[in-house]
Each structure stands twice: as structure tokens, then as C-alpha cells.
Amino acid sequence: MSLIKVVDAAYKYHYDDTFVFTDLTFSVDTGDVCTLLIDKFGGKTTLAKVLVGLLKLTKGEILFNGQPLDLVPPERRNFAYIAYPTLYLTGTTLKNVAHGLRLRKVSRKNAYMVARQRAEEYGLGDYLNVKVKKLSELNRMRLAFARAFCREVKLLIVDGCFGVNEETDNFLKTQIEQKSADGCAVLVLASDKKYASGKVYDFLPEY
């Protein structure tokens, strides 16, 4: 059984008659790396928002372990979403890594203890008290992963993160390989075939 199975998915915003995407069908198994190649303005981020529970499909179906995804509250899906530009708050690196845990009502003491451990694992030990706006692109990406993996993650969604610079691309490739090897499903959303890995679903338009 697939971890995620998407069938004939389509979405359009209520204020527009044009679909952002249509006819998306794909599946992702536990431990798999899958790449969806979608045009630059073809709805990659919209699809990610559907998966994490911020939006609902206009048409089609998404199953999570064989169950309709809509029946599973977002906080129980254990999906991690990492996009570029990386999402971060004002404040320090440590505060940012701890943010997701605090939203989940983890005590401040425990949240910061776990956040410190994860930050150090991702090479951010020397930047705990540094304002995030001063971090390099690579360290912002490290921060994004440290924050995402403060908890169990069943599906990692990587949205448009490749192409920033070589060192960040190399970091991403390594992380994707490691997370897959650890049993986490990985879904890469990209617009360029050179960034594809694993099982590839090509939804790029034909010109």
C-alpha cells in the first residue's frame, strides 16, 4: 500500500475559473524518493498546501495509508514541508528550530532542549544565538531541516529548493538520500529535470 496515493487531482481557487493544476496522479511509498516535475507556475506550492492540510482539492482524491487524507487531521499526518525561500521567523536560530515544537504545546524547556540537539546535529551549534537574517543560504536550509525533524516525519516535501547554489544543492541531495534510507518518504517538487531523483512523474507541458 502506498503511503500517499493521488488520483486525478485538480485545484482551482474560488476567485478564478482556471485550474492551477489538473489530472495529477502519482504515488509515494515509505522510503521512496519521488520527483514531480511541474511547470514553474503549475501549482507546486498549491499541491504542497493541499498535502499539509491548508487547502482541499477541487477534484480528485488523495489517500494516506489507504484512508482519505481529509479524514486525517494535519497534525497527525507527520508531513514536513521545506520550501525556498526558506520560511523562518525573526529571532535566533534556536528560537526558530524550537518554534514548531512550541506550536505543538511542548514545554519551553523540552522544546529548547530538543531544538538545541537538532541544531547541533545539522551543524548549527555555533549559530544558536545568531539572528536568522544573518545566516547564509546553506545554514538557513540546515535550519529548515533541523526544525522539520524535531519530530517524527513520514513524508518530506521539498518544494523548489534546488538551484540556489552548489553547496545548498549538495546538502539537499545528501539529506534526501539519508531521509529515504531512514524510511521517510520524500516528494521533490521541481520544474527542472536536472533536479529530479528517484521515481519521476513528468507533468511538464510539451511545447
VOPAGU-2260 file (C-alpha; in pm, 1 decimal, decimal comma):
REM VOPAGU-2260
SITE   aa  ch    i         X         Y         Z
SITE  MET   A    0       0,0       0,0       0,0
SITE  SER   A    1     127,9     345,6     -90,1
SITE  LEU   A    2     189,1     597,5     186,2
SITE  ILE   A    3      40,6     866,8     -39,0
SITE  LYS   A    4    -172,6     799,2    -344,7
SITE  VAL   A    5    -301,8    1091,5    -550,4
SITE  VAL   A    6    -564,8    1023,0    -817,6
SITE  ASP   A    7    -681,0    1273,9   -1081,7
SITE  ALA   A    8    -609,6    1568,5    -851,5
SITE  ALA   A    9    -715,8    1915,7    -961,7
SITE  TYR   A   10    -733,7    2250,6    -786,9
SITE  LYS   A   11    -862,8    2596,9    -861,2
SITE  TYR   A   12    -904,3    2893,8    -632,4
SITE  HIS   A   13   -1257,4    3019,7    -569,2
SITE  TYR   A   14   -1180,1    3353,7    -732,7
SITE  ASP   A   15   -1051,5    3206,6   -1059,0
SITE  ASP   A   16   -1206,7    2985,2   -1327,0
SITE  THR   A   17    -867,2    2848,6   -1433,2
SITE  PHE   A   18    -733,2    2535,2   -1268,6
SITE  VAL   A   19    -390,8    2569,0   -1106,9
SITE  PHE   A   20    -327,3    2202,3   -1184,6
SITE  THR   A   21    -531,4    1914,2   -1321,0
SITE  ASP   A   22    -503,7    1537,2   -1368,5
SITE  LEU   A   23    -220,0    1478,0   -1122,7
SITE  THR   A   24    -188,6    1108,0   -1049,0
SITE  PHE   A   25     108,0     966,6    -858,5
SITE  SER   A   26     201,8     766,3    -551,4
SITE  VAL   A   27     478,3     774,0    -292,4
SITE  ASP   A   28     576,5     470,8     -84,3
SITE  THR   A   29     751,7     469,6     250,3
SITE  GLY   A   30    1125,2     517,5     197,2
SITE  ASP   A   31    1077,3     624,5    -164,8
SITE  VAL   A   32    1212,6     935,4    -331,4
SITE  CYS   A   33     971,1    1070,3    -592,6
SITE  THR   A   34    1001,4    1381,2    -807,1
SITE  LEU   A   35     707,9    1566,2    -957,1
SITE  LEU   A   36     819,7    1777,4   -1249,9
SITE  ILE   A   37     570,2    2062,1   -1274,7
SITE  ASP   A   38     592,4    2389,1   -1466,8
SITE  LYS   A   39     719,3    2691,0   -1273,3
SITE  PHE   A   40     367,9    2827,1   -1231,4
SITE  GLY   A   41     198,4    2488,9   -1242,0
SITE  GLY   A   42      87,5    2464,9    -880,9
SITE  LYS   A   43     375,0    2300,6    -692,2
SITE  THR   A   44     320,0    2505,3    -378,3
SITE  THR   A   45     -58,3    2474,7    -408,3
SITE  LEU   A   46     -23,4    2096,4    -416,6
SITE  ALA   A   47     203,9    2108,6    -112,0
SITE  LYS   A   48     -58,3    2315,0      73,3
SITE  VAL   A   49    -319,6    2052,5     -10,4
SITE  LEU   A   50     -98,7    1775,0     125,8
SITE  VAL   A   51     -24,3    1952,4     454,7
SITE  GLY   A   52    -388,5    2044,8     505,5
SITE  LEU   A   53    -405,4    2414,1     424,2
SITE  LEU   A   54    -622,8    2359,5     114,6
SITE  LYS   A   55    -862,6    2095,1     -15,2
SITE  LEU   A   56    -872,3    1954,6    -366,1
SITE  THR   A   57   -1134,4    2081,1    -607,5
SITE  LYS   A   58   -1145,4    1743,3    -778,4
SITE  GLY   A   59    -979,7    1407,2    -730,1
SITE  GLU   A   60    -868,4    1206,9    -430,6
SITE  ILE   A   61    -569,0    1171,1    -200,6
SITE  LEU   A   62    -524,2     861,3      14,4
SITE  PHE   A   63    -291,4     840,5     313,4
SITE  ASN   A   64    -219,6     476,6     405,4
SITE  GLY   A   65    -538,3     387,6     218,4
SITE  GLN   A   66    -751,8     638,9     408,1
SITE  PRO   A   67    -888,0     963,8     261,5
SITE  LEU   A   68    -635,9    1230,2     356,3
SITE  ASP   A   69    -910,3    1476,6     450,9
SITE  LEU   A   70   -1007,4    1245,6     738,1
SITE  VAL   A   71    -660,7    1274,2     894,4
SITE  PRO   A   72    -600,9    1599,2    1088,2
SITE  PRO   A   73    -290,1    1784,7     964,1
SITE  GLU   A   74    -113,9    1745,5    1300,0
SITE  ARG   A   75    -145,4    1365,7    1271,3
SITE  ARG   A   76      -6,1    1339,2     920,4
SITE  ASN   A   77     355,3    1398,9    1025,5
SITE  PHE   A   78     441,3    1570,3     697,8
SITE  ALA   A   79     730,9    1816,2     678,5
SITE  TYR   A   80     730,1    2093,1     419,6
SITE  ILE   A   81    1050,2    2270,5     318,7
SITE  ALA   A   82    1035,4    2541,6      54,7
SITE  TYR   A   83    1259,4    2805,6     -95,9
SITE  PRO   A   84    1281,8    3082,1       4,3
SITE  THR   A   85    1302,8    2901,6     336,2
SITE  LEU   A   86    1036,8    3001,4     585,4
SITE  TYR   A   87    1180,0    3146,6     904,0
SITE  LEU   A   88    1083,0    3382,1    1179,8
SITE  THR   A   89    1261,2    3676,8    1325,9
SITE  GLY   A   90    1482,9    3595,5    1620,7
SITE  THR   A   91    1760,9    3346,9    1673,3
SITE  THR   A   92    1837,6    3013,2    1515,8
SITE  LEU   A   93    1747,9    2828,2    1836,2
SITE  LYS   A   94    1411,2    3005,1    1864,4
SITE  ASN   A   95    1329,9    2913,2    1505,5
SITE  VAL   A   96    1417,9    2546,5    1545,1
SITE  ALA   A   97    1203,3    2527,2    1859,6
SITE  HIS   A   98     908,3    2707,9    1700,7
SITE  GLY   A   99     725,2    2401,6    1566,0
SITE  LEU   A  100     751,4    2220,9    1897,3
SITE  ARG   A  101     612,3    2518,8    2084,6
SITE  LEU   A  102     316,9    2526,9    1844,8
SITE  ARG   A  103     254,3    2164,7    1940,7
SITE  LYS   A  104     234,4    2266,2    2306,7
SITE  VAL   A  105     569,7    2114,9    2403,4
SITE  SER   A  106     700,7    2283,9    2716,6
SITE  ARG   A  107     954,4    2557,6    2660,7
SITE  LYS   A  108    1225,0    2362,1    2844,4
SITE  ASN   A  109    1177,6    2044,3    2643,3
SITE  ALA   A  110    1128,0    2229,2    2313,7
SITE  TYR   A  111    1453,9    2416,6    2350,7
SITE  MET   A  112    1638,0    2104,4    2464,3
SITE  VAL   A  113    1530,7    1912,5    2152,6
SITE  ALA   A  114    1587,7    2216,1    1931,1
SITE  ARG   A  115    1943,3    2253,7    2057,2
SITE  GLN   A  116    2015,3    1887,5    1984,9
SITE  ARG   A  117    1874,3    1907,6    1632,9
SITE  ALA   A  118    2052,8    2233,7    1556,1
SITE  GLU   A  119    2382,7    2083,5    1659,8
SITE  GLU   A  120    2316,4    1771,2    1451,5
SITE  TYR   A  121    2271,5    1995,7    1147,8
SITE  GLY   A  122    2592,1    2188,8    1207,2
SITE  LEU   A  123    2430,4    2494,0    1363,2
SITE  GLY   A  124    2584,5    2465,2    1707,9
SITE  ASP   A  125    2786,1    2783,8    1659,9
SITE  TYR   A  126    2481,7    2976,9    1536,6
SITE  LEU   A  127    2224,7    2910,7    1809,6
SITE  ASN   A  128    2210,8    3273,1    1920,1
SITE  VAL   A  129    2263,4    3424,8    1575,1
SITE  LYS   A  130    1972,7    3611,1    1415,6
SITE  VAL   A  131    1840,1    3406,7    1124,9
SITE  LYS   A  132    1858,0    3700,5     884,8
SITE  LYS   A  133    2236,6    3682,0     920,0
SITE  LEU   A  134    2261,2    3315,2     825,3
SITE  SER   A  135    2392,0    3200,7     488,5
SITE  GLU   A  136    2158,2    3027,8     242,3
SITE  LEU   A  137    2311,6    2692,3     336,9
SITE  ASN   A  138    2259,1    2749,5     708,4
SITE  ARG   A  139    1900,9    2863,1     650,6
SITE  MET   A  140    1839,3    2535,0     472,2
SITE  ARG   A  141    2003,6    2347,7     759,0
SITE  LEU   A  142    1775,7    2536,5     995,6
SITE  ALA   A  143    1470,7    2435,3     791,9
SITE  PHE   A  144    1565,2    2068,8     820,2
SITE  ALA   A  145    1650,8    2094,0    1188,5
SITE  ARG   A  146    1311,2    2249,5    1259,0
SITE  ALA   A  147    1124,2    1995,9    1043,3
SITE  PHE   A  148    1291,4    1694,3    1201,3
SITE  CYS   A  149    1237,5    1784,8    1563,9
SITE  ARG   A  150     957,5    1527,9    1541,2
SITE  GLU   A  151     870,0    1210,8    1351,9
SITE  VAL   A  152     830,0    1274,0     978,9
SITE  LYS   A  153     662,3    1026,1     745,1
SITE  LEU   A  154     668,2    1244,1     432,4
SITE  LEU   A  155     918,8    1515,7     348,2
SITE  ILE   A  156     803,2    1761,7      80,8
SITE  VAL   A  157    1083,8    1962,1     -82,1
SITE  ASP   A  158     941,4    2248,5    -286,1
SITE  GLY   A  159    1159,3    2436,6    -534,3
SITE  CYS   A  160    1469,4    2427,2    -313,3
SITE  PHE   A  161    1727,2    2335,2    -575,9
SITE  GLY   A  162    1929,9    2584,7    -777,8
SITE  VAL   A  163    2023,0    2831,2    -500,6
SITE  ASN   A  164    2392,2    2743,3    -504,7
SITE  GLU   A  165    2608,6    2432,1    -532,4
SITE  GLU   A  166    2668,9    2376,1    -161,9
SITE  THR   A  167    2298,4    2402,0     -81,3
SITE  ASP   A  168    2212,2    2163,7    -365,5
SITE  ASN   A  169    2467,9    1913,2    -234,6
SITE  PHE   A  170    2324,0    1942,2     115,8
SITE  LEU   A  171    1974,5    1878,8     -17,1
SITE  LYS   A  172    2080,3    1573,0    -215,9
SITE  THR   A  173    2253,2    1426,4      88,5
SITE  GLN   A  174    1953,8    1490,5     312,8
SITE  ILE   A  175    1710,3    1337,6      65,3
SITE  GLU   A  176    1923,1    1023,0      40,8
SITE  GLN   A  177    1957,9     998,0     419,2
SITE  LYS   A  178    1591,9    1055,5     494,6
SITE  SER   A  179    1490,8     796,9     236,2
SITE  ALA   A  180    1737,2     545,2     381,5
SITE  ASP   A  181    1583,6     608,8     725,0
SITE  GLY   A  182    1239,2     515,6     590,5
SITE  CYS   A  183    1098,1     862,0     531,8
SITE  ALA   A  184     912,9     914,5     203,7
SITE  VAL   A  185    1042,9    1212,6       6,7
SITE  LEU   A  186     847,9    1412,1    -251,5
SITE  VAL   A  187    1052,6    1660,2    -454,2
SITE  LEU   A  188     861,1    1931,8    -641,0
SITE  ALA   A  189    1072,8    2078,7    -919,3
SITE  SER   A  190    1049,9    2249,0   -1256,6
SITE  ASP   A  191    1384,8    2137,8   -1400,0
SITE  LYS   A  192    1465,5    1778,6   -1495,2
SITE  LYS   A  193    1824,9    1813,3   -1376,7
SITE  TYR   A  194    1699,9    1823,2   -1018,3
SITE  ALA   A  195    1492,3    1507,3   -1048,5
SITE  SER   A  196    1579,6    1196,8    -849,9
SITE  GLY   A  197    1417,7     868,2    -763,0
SITE  LYS   A  198    1089,0     787,7    -932,3
SITE  VAL   A  199     996,5    1071,2   -1168,1
SITE  TYR   A  200     647,5    1186,8   -1265,7
SITE  ASP   A  201     677,0    1432,2   -1550,8
SITE  PHE   A  202     390,6    1682,0   -1572,9
SITE  LEU   A  203     586,2    1943,2   -1765,6
SITE  PRO   A  204     399,9    2086,1   -2065,3
SITE  GLU   A  205     503,6    1980,8   -2412,5
SITE  TYR   A  206     595,5    2271,1   -2637,9
